[in-house]
Amino acid sequence: MKFPKPHDVKDIPGTEGWERMYPYQYKFVTDDPERKAYEEQAFWFYDGLHYPEAIYPFDTIWDEAWYLGLSQYNNRIFQVPPVRGVDHRIINGYVYISPVPVMDPEEIGKRVPNFMERAGYYYKNWAELEAKWEVKMKAIIKEIEELPIPRLPDLEDLSVVTDGVGESKGFHLLKAYDELINLGIQCWQYHFEFLNLGYAAYVFFLDFVQKLFPSIPLQRVTQMIAGVDVLMYRSDDELKKLAKKAVQLGIDQILTSRTEWTDAEAELKKNPKGKEWLAALEEARYPWFHVSTGTGWSHSDKSWNDDLNIPLSGIATYISQLRQGLDIERPVEKVRAERDRITAEYRDLITSDEDRKTFDDLLGTAKTVFPYVENHLFYVEHWFHTVFWKKMREVAAIMKDHGMIEDVEDVWYMRRDEIKQGLWDMVTAWATGVKPRGTAVWPKEIAWRKGVMQKFQEWSPPPAIGTAPEVIKEPFTIVLWGVTNSSISDWSEVQDATDPDSITALKGFAGSPGIVEGKARVCRNADDIRLLQEGEILVAPTTSPSWAPAFAKIKAAVTDVGGVMSHAAIVCREYGLPAVVGTGLGTKIIKTGMMLRVDGSTGLVTIDR
């Protein structure tokens, strides 16, 4: 298994100096012998789970946030025994991460009592603490929704004088930006309060069952925790309700015959039943349409509220299925029945009362904590992020008005600390009555960065770099990203192929059982999802909750990244669809229209060229 050394990966011609677009600590270095040696010995894999494309400078805020959040809870708060945190680097705009294990067995032993005490408290009081977490999240979302982003007036209002305010709108703008950024980082502190423990409970159960039954497929264990209600299905459920209501009211033809929301809305407003349906839509929109069309990690991930064409497409899909007499609900009872059958089958094979009790306790804990693992996504990456991006665009609009940037969307080419410097330049120039220096600096710099980003997007990042370990043990790496010794060997084999067009099979994680054949549809974003046809096989870098209506159309799913706890694997298990996740290079090898055979029980995808 050979992968490029991190310091041997070359800059793309024409992008020299790209490192200044990102925080300085993200660079692989050659002038620090100690750091270079560490970087060469570590194994780094491309985090396509969170960043399917090259990351924009501003969007690194969430990478920095989870870099801190995950690592602090692992290493400084709960002290997960075998792993400290996850280190991060960027190459040509792509994020690479490397788990940092605890190498000394003696140190692992010393960490165990701390973990048992601290994590044990959370597990014992999970319901109460999670309820407090929900209150905190709703409060911070309300705070960011109500955060004013003041514009700079030609003359301050007279009340500043008569009320003795003693502060200017310029100061308030600087303060608002700081508050916006701080709220974002604070939100991500909450994000990881429970998440590591949620995954850990899942991993503890997996580990125990696999020790009892060494030959048990990992997929069988995950099926024992299927059929649990989670909040992330709620947005999709709202679309199903709206589809049913449209059919009941007899206005479904309006929604299926128009692809543009504005056209459909205009027609619906012409009759009372249409207006009744629109009222139901408005009720569903807050907060359930605050769901991102992507992972929510990028400014380009629109929410349903930003583009109602997206939920309209999902509603139309469900209306079509209702007309065919199909059941549009998830097969929850069927999934639960299979879950209970598998659980009972293996439980009956356990001979020791002590092991049976441990099995029951670990499974019960995993079922208790699992909903959070999915539910937090709605509050953080979707609801909060949707509002956050909107507020940032308000800041950008003010910068545009003052000539600091040429377009609102140009702000994403700046780091968050650069924006703060630019705002100071702009505000002091406003206060003084002079032209800000940034008007001559940032448009030129951003134009260069746009060219760099274009070259980044055209580059194919290697799935991994550095020295592959003899055995990958870090549990989150395995269950979430799908990185194992077997998977990186498969990636290496595909990457080393002299003719990619000759590849007829890809291997990945067996995410959800079943075997199907069908045509591939490669979808890289929500706009591509609208092209999906009934019975096709979805091939994507990764999937997100807002893609849920797609799972009502497809036969199976294949993703580039992800393990048994990734979104695609979880949702396919809930829908009873086969899934192969973590293929590494699926979207680069497979083309739309190719015939595929997806074996979700073995993790093999066969390509008929």
Backbone torsions as a table, in degrees:
resi	resn	phi	psi	omega
1	MET	NA	97.3	-178.9
2	LYS	-110.4	130.0	175.9
3	PHE	-127.9	158.7	-179.4
4	PRO	-60.0	147.0	172.8
5	LYS	-75.0	142.4	-173.8
6	PRO	-57.2	-33.8	-176.4
7	HIS	-86.8	-3.9	179.2
8	ASP	-96.0	-10.0	178.9
9	VAL	-71.8	122.9	-172.9
10	LYS	-84.7	150.8	171.0
11	ASP	-65.0	148.2	175.4
12	ILE	-74.8	129.8	179.5
13	PRO	-51.1	131.7	-179.6
14	GLY	93.8	-1.8	-179.3
15	THR	-114.8	7.7	-175.9
16	GLU	-53.2	130.5	-177.0
17	GLY	96.1	5.7	-177.2
18	TRP	-60.0	-22.5	-175.8
19	GLU	-58.9	-26.5	-178.4
20	ARG	-69.3	-9.4	178.4
21	MET	-77.4	-13.2	-173.4
22	TYR	-129.0	162.1	176.9
23	PRO	-54.7	141.2	-170.3
24	TYR	-61.8	-27.8	-176.2
25	GLN	-74.1	-5.5	-179.4
26	TYR	-86.0	-4.5	-175.2
27	LYS	-86.9	135.7	167.6
28	PHE	-69.8	131.1	-172.2
29	VAL	-111.6	152.7	175.8
30	THR	-118.7	-11.3	-175.6
31	ASP	-98.6	7.6	177.2
32	ASP	-126.0	98.0	-173.3
33	PRO	-54.2	-41.8	-178.0
34	GLU	-65.5	-46.1	-179.5
35	ARG	-68.4	-39.7	179.7
36	LYS	-61.2	-43.5	-179.7
37	ALA	-62.4	-41.5	178.0
38	TYR	-62.4	-45.0	-177.8
39	GLU	-64.4	-36.2	-179.5
40	GLU	-70.4	-32.7	-176.8
41	GLN	-82.5	-19.5	-178.0
42	ALA	-82.3	161.5	176.1
43	PHE	-109.0	122.0	-175.8
44	TRP	-115.7	131.4	176.5
45	PHE	-123.6	148.0	-176.8
46	TYR	-67.4	126.6	-177.9
47	ASP	-87.4	64.7	177.6
48	GLY	-70.2	-13.9	176.9
49	LEU	-60.9	-39.6	-178.7
50	HIS	-100.8	-27.0	-174.6
51	TYR	-131.4	83.8	179.7
52	PRO	-62.5	-20.6	179.8
53	GLU	-130.6	173.6	178.1
54	ALA	-56.4	142.7	-173.7
55	ILE	-89.4	135.9	176.9
56	TYR	-76.2	150.8	-177.0
57	PRO	-51.7	-48.7	-178.2
58	PHE	-66.4	-35.5	-174.8
59	ASP	-66.1	-9.7	175.7
60	THR	-65.6	-10.2	178.2
61	ILE	-54.5	-40.9	-178.3
62	TRP	-76.8	-30.0	175.2
63	ASP	-66.8	-43.4	176.0
64	GLU	-60.8	-38.0	-177.0
65	ALA	-66.6	-41.1	-179.0
66	TRP	-83.4	-26.0	171.1
67	TYR	-52.9	-49.3	178.7
68	LEU	-72.6	-49.7	-171.9
69	GLY	-61.2	-54.1	-178.7
70	LEU	-61.5	-45.8	-174.4
71	SER	-67.2	-40.6	-178.3
72	GLN	-65.3	-40.0	-179.9
73	TYR	-71.0	-36.6	177.0
74	ASN	-65.5	-44.9	-164.3
75	ASN	-105.5	-31.3	-172.2
76	ARG	-115.1	-14.1	-177.3
77	ILE	-112.7	-57.5	-179.5
78	PHE	-97.6	-23.0	-177.5
79	GLN	56.0	68.2	173.0
80	VAL	-60.6	122.6	-169.5
81	PRO	-55.1	-48.7	-171.3
82	PRO	-88.3	-7.1	-173.9
83	VAL	-144.5	140.7	-179.6
84	ARG	-86.2	-70.5	-178.4
85	GLY	-156.3	-156.4	-179.8
86	VAL	-131.1	120.9	179.8
87	ASP	-85.7	155.0	-174.0
88	HIS	-131.9	145.5	171.9
89	ARG	-144.3	166.9	176.1
90	ILE	-129.8	133.0	173.9
91	ILE	-126.1	122.5	177.9
92	ASN	47.6	41.7	175.6
93	GLY	85.0	-1.1	-177.6
94	TYR	-110.1	136.7	-175.9
95	VAL	-85.1	129.2	174.3
96	TYR	-117.6	139.6	-177.8
97	ILE	-127.5	156.1	-178.6
98	SER	-144.2	115.5	176.4
99	PRO	-62.2	141.7	-179.7
100	VAL	-107.7	102.0	-176.5
101	PRO	-80.2	161.0	169.2
102	VAL	-89.4	113.4	-171.4
103	MET	-83.6	-31.8	-173.9
104	ASP	-84.6	117.0	179.6
105	PRO	-57.0	-33.5	-180.0
106	GLU	-66.1	-40.6	178.7
107	GLU	-67.3	-37.4	177.1
108	ILE	-58.0	-43.8	179.5
109	GLY	-62.0	-38.2	179.7
110	LYS	-69.2	-27.5	-179.3
111	ARG	-78.7	-23.4	-175.1
112	VAL	-57.5	-49.0	-178.9
113	PRO	-59.8	-39.8	178.0
114	ASN	-62.4	-44.6	-179.9
115	PHE	-63.6	-43.8	-178.1
116	MET	-62.6	-39.9	179.9
117	GLU	-69.7	-47.8	-172.6
118	ARG	-78.9	-49.4	178.2
119	ALA	-67.3	-36.6	179.6
120	GLY	-58.8	-38.2	178.5
121	TYR	-62.1	-42.2	179.7
122	TYR	-67.5	-43.0	-179.7
123	TYR	-62.8	-39.5	-178.3
124	LYS	-71.3	-29.2	-175.8
125	ASN	-116.3	29.0	-170.9
126	TRP	-56.3	-50.3	-174.7
127	ALA	-61.7	-44.4	-179.3
128	GLU	-66.1	-44.9	-178.5
129	LEU	-68.9	-36.9	178.8
130	GLU	-67.1	-35.2	177.0
131	ALA	-63.7	-39.7	176.5
132	LYS	-65.0	-37.6	179.8
133	TRP	-62.0	-42.3	-179.9
134	GLU	-63.4	-38.7	177.2
135	VAL	-63.0	-44.5	179.1
136	LYS	-61.3	-43.0	-177.6
137	MET	-67.1	-42.2	179.1
138	LYS	-65.5	-33.5	179.0
139	ALA	-68.3	-42.1	-177.7
140	ILE	-73.2	-31.5	175.1
141	ILE	-66.7	-42.7	177.8
142	LYS	-61.8	-39.2	-179.3
143	GLU	-64.3	-42.9	-179.1
144	ILE	-73.4	-34.2	177.1
145	GLU	-61.6	-35.3	-176.5
146	GLU	-93.4	1.0	-178.5
147	LEU	-70.1	117.4	178.9
148	PRO	-79.9	139.5	174.5
149	ILE	-111.2	95.4	-172.3
150	PRO	-75.0	144.3	173.8
151	ARG	-89.9	164.8	-176.3
152	LEU	-97.0	113.3	-177.0
153	PRO	-80.8	158.4	173.3
154	ASP	-64.5	-36.6	177.7
155	LEU	-142.1	129.9	179.0
156	GLU	-60.5	149.5	178.8
157	ASP	-59.9	148.0	-178.6
158	LEU	-58.0	-28.2	-178.2
159	SER	-62.9	-24.0	176.3
160	VAL	-59.8	-34.1	178.8
161	VAL	-83.1	-52.6	-172.5
162	THR	-69.6	-26.4	178.1
163	ASP	-94.5	-0.5	-179.4
164	GLY	58.7	42.7	-176.6
165	VAL	-61.8	-46.2	177.4
166	GLY	75.2	13.5	-180.0
167	GLU	-141.9	150.9	-178.7
168	SER	-106.6	166.1	174.4
169	LYS	-64.7	-28.9	176.6
170	GLY	-61.6	-47.0	176.8
171	PHE	-62.0	-42.0	-178.7
172	HIS	-64.4	-34.3	177.2
173	LEU	-66.6	-45.4	177.5
174	LEU	-60.5	-43.3	179.9
175	LYS	-64.8	-41.5	-179.6
176	ALA	-63.3	-40.5	178.8
177	TYR	-63.7	-43.6	177.8
178	ASP	-60.1	-43.1	-179.5
179	GLU	-65.1	-39.6	178.9
180	LEU	-60.6	-49.0	179.6
181	ILE	-64.4	-44.0	-179.1
182	ASN	-64.0	-37.4	176.2
183	LEU	-63.3	-38.8	177.9
184	GLY	-61.8	-46.5	-179.9
185	ILE	-67.2	-40.3	179.0
186	GLN	-62.4	-41.5	177.8
187	CYS	-56.7	-40.0	-178.9
188	TRP	-76.9	-19.1	169.0
189	GLN	-64.1	-43.2	177.8
190	TYR	-66.9	-35.9	-178.4
191	HIS	-49.5	-44.2	-173.8
192	PHE	-97.4	4.9	-179.1
193	GLU	-57.6	-40.1	-178.2
194	PHE	-111.8	-18.3	-165.7
195	LEU	-62.8	-47.7	-179.4
196	ASN	-59.4	-39.4	179.8
197	LEU	-69.0	-33.8	176.6
198	GLY	-62.5	-48.2	177.2
199	TYR	-65.2	-39.0	-178.2
200	ALA	-61.2	-43.2	179.5
201	ALA	-60.9	-40.1	178.2
202	TYR	-63.8	-44.7	-178.1
203	VAL	-67.0	-40.0	178.4
204	PHE	-59.1	-42.1	179.8
205	PHE	-67.0	-45.2	177.6
206	LEU	-56.6	-47.6	-176.7
207	ASP	-62.1	-43.4	-178.1
208	PHE	-64.7	-45.9	-178.3
209	VAL	-65.3	-39.8	-179.8
210	GLN	-68.6	-27.1	175.4
211	LYS	-74.4	-36.0	176.3
212	LEU	-68.8	-39.9	-176.5
213	PHE	-128.8	81.8	-174.3
214	PRO	-55.8	-26.0	-176.6
215	SER	-95.4	2.2	-177.1
216	ILE	-68.7	131.6	176.3
217	PRO	-64.6	140.2	180.0
218	LEU	-56.1	-35.3	-179.3
219	GLN	-61.0	-35.8	179.5
220	ARG	-62.7	-38.6	-179.4
221	VAL	-67.3	-42.6	-179.1
222	THR	-64.3	-30.6	179.4
223	GLN	-66.3	-22.1	179.1
224	MET	-70.3	-12.5	-179.1
225	ILE	-116.1	16.1	179.9
226	ALA	-81.7	170.1	175.2
227	GLY	76.1	20.6	179.5
228	VAL	-97.7	132.1	-179.6
229	ASP	-69.8	132.5	177.5
230	VAL	-133.8	155.2	-174.7
231	LEU	-64.6	-28.4	-174.0
232	MET	-66.6	-13.2	176.1
233	TYR	-85.5	-10.1	-171.7
234	ARG	-63.6	-41.8	-179.0
235	SER	-60.4	-43.4	178.1
236	ASP	-66.6	-37.1	177.6
237	ASP	-61.8	-35.2	178.4
238	GLU	-64.8	-37.2	176.9
239	LEU	-64.0	-40.0	179.3
240	LYS	-64.8	-40.9	177.1
241	LYS	-61.4	-43.0	-179.6
242	LEU	-66.8	-35.6	176.9
243	ALA	-64.4	-44.8	179.6
244	LYS	-63.6	-41.2	-179.7
245	LYS	-65.1	-38.3	179.2
246	ALA	-62.6	-41.7	178.6
247	VAL	-66.0	-43.6	-179.6
248	GLN	-62.2	-38.0	-178.4
249	LEU	-82.8	-11.2	179.6
250	GLY	77.0	22.7	178.6
251	ILE	-112.5	16.8	-176.4
252	ASP	-64.8	-31.5	-178.9
253	GLN	-62.0	-34.4	178.8
254	ILE	-61.0	-39.5	-175.4
255	LEU	-79.8	-27.4	-178.9
256	THR	-90.7	-16.9	-177.0
257	SER	-95.9	0.8	-178.8
258	ARG	-131.0	133.8	179.6
259	THR	-97.6	-14.1	178.7
260	GLU	-103.7	127.2	-177.5
261	TRP	-59.6	-40.6	-177.4
262	THR	-59.2	-37.8	178.2
263	ASP	-67.2	-44.4	-179.4
264	ALA	-64.8	-43.0	-178.8
265	GLU	-61.9	-43.9	-179.8
266	ALA	-59.5	-40.8	-179.7
267	GLU	-70.8	-39.1	-179.0
268	LEU	-64.4	-33.3	-178.0
269	LYS	-70.4	-8.9	-176.0
270	LYS	-83.2	-12.9	179.8
271	ASN	-138.1	154.6	-175.4
272	PRO	-57.9	-40.0	-179.7
273	LYS	-67.4	-35.0	175.8
274	GLY	-64.8	-39.7	178.4
275	LYS	-66.7	-36.9	177.3
276	GLU	-62.5	-41.5	179.2
277	TRP	-66.8	-40.2	179.0
278	LEU	-62.9	-34.6	177.0
279	ALA	-64.7	-40.0	177.6
280	ALA	-65.8	-37.6	176.9
281	LEU	-61.2	-46.7	-178.7
282	GLU	-61.7	-35.9	178.6
283	GLU	-66.5	-35.4	-178.8
284	ALA	-75.8	-26.4	-171.4
285	ARG	-64.8	-33.1	-179.2
286	TYR	-114.4	114.5	5.9
287	PRO	-102.0	5.0	-163.3
288	TRP	-71.5	-14.7	175.2
289	PHE	-93.9	3.0	170.9
290	HIS	-80.3	53.6	-179.7
291	VAL	-119.4	131.5	-173.7
292	SER	-77.9	150.1	178.0
293	THR	-78.9	-10.4	177.2
294	GLY	-126.3	-144.1	178.1
295	THR	-75.6	-16.8	-176.0
296	GLY	88.6	-3.0	-175.7
297	TRP	-87.9	-11.9	-177.4
298	SER	-116.0	144.6	177.6
299	HIS	-59.9	-23.6	-177.2
300	SER	-81.1	-7.6	179.0
301	ASP	-78.6	97.4	179.1
302	LYS	-68.6	154.2	172.3
303	SER	-96.4	166.3	176.0
304	TRP	-58.4	-36.4	179.3
305	ASN	-66.4	-26.5	177.9
306	ASP	-76.1	-29.9	-176.6
307	ASP	-144.1	93.6	-176.3
308	LEU	-71.2	-6.5	173.0
309	ASN	-62.5	-30.5	-176.4
310	ILE	-69.6	-54.3	175.9
311	PRO	-64.9	-29.5	176.9
312	LEU	-58.8	-41.3	179.4
313	SER	-62.6	-42.0	178.7
314	GLY	-66.1	-41.3	178.7
315	ILE	-62.3	-42.1	179.4
316	ALA	-62.9	-37.8	177.7
317	THR	-61.4	-46.1	-178.6
318	TYR	-68.8	-36.4	176.6
319	ILE	-60.7	-44.4	179.8
320	SER	-59.2	-40.9	-179.6
321	GLN	-71.3	-35.7	176.9
322	LEU	-63.7	-38.8	178.4
323	ARG	-63.1	-29.8	179.5
324	GLN	-83.4	-0.5	-179.7
325	GLY	79.2	17.8	-178.1
326	LEU	-84.7	153.2	175.5
327	ASP	-86.5	117.1	-175.1
328	ILE	-92.2	-0.6	-179.8
329	GLU	-81.8	153.1	174.6
330	ARG	-62.1	142.0	-178.4
331	PRO	-77.4	61.4	-172.6
332	VAL	-59.2	-47.6	-176.6
333	GLU	-63.8	-38.1	178.9
334	LYS	-65.3	-42.6	179.3
335	VAL	-64.6	-42.0	-179.5
336	ARG	-67.2	-37.2	178.7
337	ALA	-63.8	-43.3	178.1
338	GLU	-66.6	-39.4	176.3
339	ARG	-57.2	-50.2	-177.1
340	ASP	-66.0	-35.2	178.7
341	ARG	-64.6	-47.7	-179.4
342	ILE	-63.8	-43.5	-179.4
343	THR	-60.5	-48.0	-179.0
344	ALA	-63.7	-38.7	-178.7
345	GLU	-60.0	-47.2	-178.7
346	TYR	-77.8	-35.3	179.2
347	ARG	-61.1	-38.6	-179.3
348	ASP	-65.6	-20.7	-179.7
349	LEU	-84.3	-9.6	-179.9
350	ILE	-78.9	124.0	-173.8
351	THR	-92.0	-24.3	-176.1
352	SER	-94.6	133.2	176.2
353	ASP	-61.1	-37.9	-179.9
354	GLU	-65.0	-43.8	179.0
355	ASP	-66.8	-36.0	179.9
356	ARG	-65.4	-40.5	178.6
357	LYS	-65.9	-41.6	177.8
358	THR	-62.4	-42.4	176.9
359	PHE	-57.1	-48.5	-179.2
360	ASP	-63.2	-42.8	-177.6
361	ASP	-65.9	-45.5	-178.2
362	LEU	-67.8	-39.5	178.5
363	LEU	-66.4	-41.4	178.6
364	GLY	-62.1	-41.4	178.4
365	THR	-65.3	-43.4	-179.8
366	ALA	-60.9	-41.2	178.9
367	LYS	-67.6	-33.9	179.9
368	THR	-68.0	-43.0	-173.2
369	VAL	-88.3	-19.6	-173.6
370	PHE	-58.0	-42.1	-179.6
371	PRO	-54.0	-37.1	179.9
372	TYR	-61.5	-38.4	-177.2
373	VAL	-55.4	-34.2	177.1
374	GLU	-94.6	-38.4	-174.7
375	ASN	-63.3	-34.4	-177.2
376	HIS	-61.5	-27.6	-178.9
377	LEU	-59.2	-41.4	-178.0
378	PHE	-65.0	-45.8	-177.2
379	TYR	-67.7	-41.3	-172.7
380	VAL	-92.1	-73.0	-172.5
381	GLU	-65.5	-20.9	-176.1
382	HIS	-107.7	-68.3	-175.8
383	TRP	-63.3	-56.1	-178.1
384	PHE	-62.4	-48.2	-176.8
385	HIS	-61.8	-38.1	178.7
386	THR	-57.7	-43.7	179.2
387	VAL	-70.7	-39.8	-178.5
388	PHE	-59.5	-47.6	-179.0
389	TRP	-61.9	-37.7	179.5
390	LYS	-63.5	-43.7	179.6
391	LYS	-65.8	-38.4	178.7
392	MET	-64.8	-34.9	177.6
393	ARG	-68.2	-28.6	174.3
394	GLU	-66.4	-41.3	175.8
395	VAL	-62.0	-44.8	-178.5
396	ALA	-62.7	-36.4	180.0
397	ALA	-62.7	-36.6	177.8
398	ILE	-68.7	-40.6	177.6
399	MET	-62.7	-39.3	178.1
400	LYS	-63.6	-43.8	-179.4
401	ASP	-58.8	-28.9	-177.4
402	HIS	-99.9	10.7	173.4
403	GLY	78.4	9.2	179.9
404	MET	-72.2	-34.4	176.1
405	ILE	-134.9	157.9	-175.7
406	GLU	-89.0	-21.7	-178.0
407	ASP	-146.7	148.4	-179.3
408	VAL	-54.9	-40.4	-177.0
409	GLU	-72.0	-7.7	178.0
410	ASP	-70.8	-18.3	-175.0
411	VAL	-63.2	-25.8	-176.5
412	TRP	-71.6	-12.8	178.4
413	TYR	-84.7	0.1	179.2
414	MET	-108.9	144.1	172.4
415	ARG	-69.7	158.1	-177.7
416	ARG	-65.1	-31.9	177.2
417	ASP	-73.0	-30.3	176.5
418	GLU	-68.5	-36.8	177.3
419	ILE	-63.1	-41.6	178.7
420	LYS	-61.3	-43.5	177.3
421	GLN	-62.4	-42.2	179.9
422	GLY	-63.9	-38.1	178.2
423	LEU	-66.1	-39.6	176.4
424	TRP	-61.7	-44.7	177.7
425	ASP	-58.7	-47.0	-177.1
426	MET	-66.6	-44.6	-176.5
427	VAL	-69.2	-40.9	179.6
428	THR	-69.0	-34.3	176.7
429	ALA	-67.7	-39.9	176.1
430	TRP	-60.9	-45.1	-178.8
431	ALA	-63.5	-37.8	-174.4
432	THR	-85.7	-26.7	-177.6
433	GLY	88.8	30.3	178.4
434	VAL	-122.4	175.1	-179.5
435	LYS	-85.7	130.0	179.7
436	PRO	-67.2	142.9	179.8
437	ARG	-61.5	-31.8	-175.8
438	GLY	-61.4	-22.5	-180.0
439	THR	-64.1	-23.6	178.3
440	ALA	-99.2	-10.2	-175.7
441	VAL	-101.2	-54.0	-168.7
442	TRP	-73.1	-41.3	178.1
443	PRO	-57.2	-40.1	179.7
444	LYS	-68.1	-45.3	-179.5
445	GLU	-64.1	-41.5	-178.9
446	ILE	-67.3	-36.8	176.8
447	ALA	-59.9	-41.2	177.5
448	TRP	-65.4	-43.4	-178.0
449	ARG	-65.9	-31.6	176.2
450	LYS	-62.2	-41.0	177.6
451	GLY	-65.0	-38.9	178.0
452	VAL	-63.6	-47.0	-178.8
453	MET	-62.1	-36.8	178.0
454	GLN	-61.6	-42.3	178.4
455	LYS	-67.9	-36.8	176.1
456	PHE	-59.7	-44.6	-176.9
457	GLN	-64.5	-27.3	-178.9
458	GLU	-83.8	-12.2	-178.1
459	TRP	-84.4	145.3	177.0
460	SER	-103.9	107.0	-178.7
461	PRO	-70.4	137.9	175.3
462	PRO	-64.1	144.7	-178.0
463	PRO	-62.9	-24.7	179.7
464	ALA	-154.7	157.3	175.4
465	ILE	-141.2	160.2	177.2
466	GLY	94.6	-160.2	-174.3
467	THR	-98.4	113.8	179.6
468	ALA	-69.1	131.6	179.6
469	PRO	-70.0	158.1	178.1
470	GLU	-61.8	-41.7	178.5
471	VAL	-140.2	126.7	176.1
472	ILE	-87.5	119.0	-176.0
473	LYS	-113.4	-21.2	-173.9
474	GLU	-60.4	116.5	-169.1
475	PRO	-65.1	-38.7	-177.9
476	PHE	-66.4	-36.6	178.3
477	THR	-58.7	-37.7	-177.0
478	ILE	-76.2	-52.4	-170.8
479	VAL	-80.7	-26.8	-177.4
480	LEU	-96.4	-48.7	-178.0
481	TRP	-91.8	-17.0	179.8
482	GLY	73.9	29.5	-179.8
483	VAL	-98.7	112.5	176.7
484	THR	-133.6	171.9	176.9
485	ASN	-61.7	-34.8	178.9
486	SER	-68.1	-44.1	-176.7
487	SER	-67.9	-40.1	-179.2
488	ILE	-70.8	-27.3	174.1
489	SER	-66.8	-41.6	177.9
490	ASP	-64.6	-42.0	178.5
491	TRP	-60.2	-44.6	-178.1
492	SER	-61.8	-41.1	-179.5
493	GLU	-62.1	-44.0	179.4
494	VAL	-68.4	-42.7	-178.2
495	GLN	-63.2	-33.9	-177.3
496	ASP	-83.6	-5.1	-178.9
497	ALA	-61.9	130.4	-178.4
498	THR	-71.2	-28.1	179.5
499	ASP	-130.8	96.5	-178.9
500	PRO	-55.7	-29.2	-178.8
501	ASP	-70.7	-10.8	-180.0
502	SER	-89.9	-7.4	-177.1
503	ILE	-73.0	126.0	-176.7
504	THR	-115.9	1.3	179.5
505	ALA	-154.1	144.8	175.0
506	LEU	-128.1	145.9	178.6
507	LYS	-114.2	143.9	177.3
508	GLY	-152.1	-163.8	177.0
509	PHE	-80.2	140.3	173.0
510	ALA	-76.0	93.5	-172.3
511	GLY	-81.5	-38.0	-179.2
512	SER	-153.2	134.4	-170.1
513	PRO	-71.5	160.1	177.5
514	GLY	124.6	157.8	179.4
515	ILE	-128.8	127.2	176.5
516	VAL	-140.9	162.0	173.3
517	GLU	-125.9	146.3	179.1
518	GLY	177.2	177.5	179.5
519	LYS	-80.5	142.0	179.0
520	ALA	-81.0	145.9	169.9
521	ARG	-132.4	108.3	-179.5
522	VAL	-82.0	120.0	-178.7
523	CYS	-125.3	120.1	180.0
524	ARG	-102.5	-12.2	-179.3
525	ASN	-156.8	180.0	-176.0
526	ALA	-65.1	-32.5	178.7
527	ASP	-64.0	-37.8	177.9
528	ASP	-66.1	-33.4	-178.6
529	ILE	-58.7	-32.0	-178.7
530	ARG	-66.7	-16.1	179.8
531	LEU	-87.0	-10.6	-178.3
532	LEU	-57.9	136.7	176.6
533	GLN	-109.1	156.3	178.7
534	GLU	-55.4	133.3	173.9
535	GLY	84.0	3.7	178.4
536	GLU	-83.2	167.8	177.6
537	ILE	-106.4	120.5	-178.8
538	LEU	-75.3	127.2	175.2
539	VAL	-121.9	118.9	-173.1
540	ALA	-146.4	157.8	174.5
541	PRO	-59.5	-45.6	175.0
542	THR	-159.9	179.0	177.6
543	THR	-127.0	165.3	178.8
544	SER	-136.3	163.4	-176.6
545	PRO	-57.2	-31.2	-177.7
546	SER	-72.0	-9.7	177.5
547	TRP	-83.4	4.4	-172.9
548	ALA	-49.8	-43.7	179.8
549	PRO	-57.6	-25.0	179.4
550	ALA	-64.4	-32.2	-177.2
551	PHE	-70.8	-13.6	175.0
552	ALA	-80.4	-14.7	-178.4
553	LYS	-100.9	-34.8	-165.8
554	ILE	-83.3	163.1	174.5
555	LYS	-91.5	-31.3	-176.1
556	ALA	-165.3	171.3	178.0
557	ALA	-132.6	143.8	176.5
558	VAL	-132.2	128.2	-179.5
559	THR	-126.1	158.1	177.8
560	ASP	-72.6	-41.2	-174.2
561	VAL	-127.2	159.8	175.2
562	GLY	122.2	149.6	176.2
563	GLY	-113.7	-159.3	-175.0
564	VAL	-69.7	-14.1	178.2
565	MET	-103.3	7.9	179.2
566	SER	-75.1	161.8	-175.1
567	HIS	-58.1	-46.6	-177.0
568	ALA	-60.7	-41.4	-179.2
569	ALA	-66.1	-44.3	-178.4
570	ILE	-63.8	-48.9	-176.6
571	VAL	-66.0	-41.2	179.3
572	CYS	-63.1	-36.6	176.2
573	ARG	-63.6	-38.6	-179.4
574	GLU	-69.9	-30.1	-179.9
575	TYR	-93.6	-3.7	-178.6
576	GLY	70.2	32.1	-179.1
577	LEU	-108.0	145.5	174.5
578	PRO	-67.2	147.6	176.4
579	ALA	-148.0	137.5	170.3
580	VAL	-121.5	118.4	-175.5
581	VAL	-117.1	160.4	176.7
582	GLY	69.4	37.9	178.7
583	THR	-76.5	-11.9	177.4
584	GLY	86.2	-56.3	-172.2
585	LEU	-132.9	26.1	-175.5
586	GLY	-55.5	-47.3	-177.0
587	THR	-71.4	-15.5	178.1
588	LYS	-89.6	-26.7	-178.1
589	ILE	-94.4	-41.1	-176.3
590	ILE	-86.7	138.5	177.8
591	LYS	-117.2	149.1	177.3
592	THR	-54.8	133.5	179.1
593	GLY	99.3	-18.4	176.9
594	MET	-65.0	146.6	175.4
595	MET	-85.8	130.3	-178.2
596	LEU	-122.6	150.8	168.1
597	ARG	-119.2	115.1	-176.2
598	VAL	-107.1	119.1	177.2
599	ASP	-107.7	96.6	-178.1
600	GLY	-74.8	-4.7	178.3
601	SER	-91.8	-25.2	-179.8
602	THR	-114.1	-16.5	-178.5
603	GLY	85.5	19.7	-178.0
604	LEU	-105.9	131.0	174.5
605	VAL	-115.4	118.1	-179.4
606	THR	-101.9	132.1	-176.9
607	ILE	-107.9	123.1	176.9
608	ASP	-95.8	103.9	-178.8
609	ARG	-89.4	NA	NA
